[in-house]
Amino acid sequence: MTHNGDNGDNGDNGDTGSVSAKEEPGMRVAVAGGTGLVGRHVVEELTAAGHHPVVLARSTGVDLVTGTGLDGALAGVDAVVDVTNVTTTSGKKAIAFFDRVAHTLQDAGEQAGVRHHVLLSIVGIDRVGLGYYQGKLHQESVVKSGRTPWTVLRATQFHEFAQQTLDRVPGPLAVVPRMRTQPVAAREVAQRLVRLVSAPAQGMAPELAGPRVEQLVDMTGRLLRARHQRRLLLPVKMPGATGTAMTGDGLLPTGPGPRGSQTFDEWLTLHTPHHARQGG
């Protein structure tokens, strides 16, 4: 099970603090995974803030696994935002991918003189033992052990997570894990990341979540109804301690922090085709 979606964005509830007072306008900021769900928003928000985004992706000639094209792309870059993602439920594959990408970015960043490395991670990965989360935990450890000053932002699942869950098993049967989440908009996550990269490195940043706790099964049912899709919903509790953590508070923030403003229902209204809302 992946993150929030493509491993959305935070509307803040007045918790920006004094970050804006420390912003460095006009920075060159590399966005690893800049063509993905959150990455596209990060690029837009960086541009709106007066910074200069550099997209690190295969489509721009950069391979973050092999490092091809990375040294040239990082020339003159002040900071890196890492929102890379891999679609897998295998702990072994997730660890291998995130280990390789994290080390490649760290090594090239140190050579290029990058002054701040910002990583997007996931709330609860140290409490829920899914394979993908093991990879994200390993990624965090690589970033923390590097010489580049770092900030890690853990965010909850994105609103898109319900659709991603449906997409995993196509067909008439929709298998949905029982879990509690506090979903956040991808754009609000990107906004928070841009605030963090514009400020001095702070280590583990306060966790980011959406405005409301939801049940994933309920979210998925509302999504199906809003889009007039007929699929049999089969809720499944994951076995053992992982399932217990997922149905409890394992994926919810443990303390105060920034909260997004857009609810899942508001997101659903915006992302449901007009003809479907009208029953057309």
SULJOHU-V456983 format. One record per run of one state. SS is the DSSP state (hx for helix, st for strand, lp for the rest). FROM is the first residue (numbers start at 1). TO is the last residue. If there is no record, write none. Layout:
# SULJOHU-V456983
ss from to
SS FROM TO
SS FROM TO
This chain:
# SULJOHU-V456983
ss from to
lp 1 8
st 9 9
lp 10 18
hx 19 22
lp 23 27
st 28 32
lp 33 36
hx 37 48
lp 49 51
st 52 56
lp 57 57
hx 58 60
lp 61 69
hx 70 73
lp 74 78
st 79 82
lp 83 90
hx 91 112
lp 113 115
st 116 122
lp 123 130
hx 131 145
lp 146 149
st 150 155
lp 156 157
st 158 158
lp 159 160
hx 161 168
lp 169 172
st 173 177
lp 178 179
st 180 181
lp 182 183
st 184 184
lp 185 185
hx 186 197
lp 198 202
st 203 204
lp 205 207
st 208 209
lp 210 213
st 214 215
hx 216 226
lp 227 231
st 232 236
lp 237 239
hx 240 247
lp 248 258
st 259 259
lp 260 263
hx 264 271
lp 272 273
hx 274 277
lp 278 280
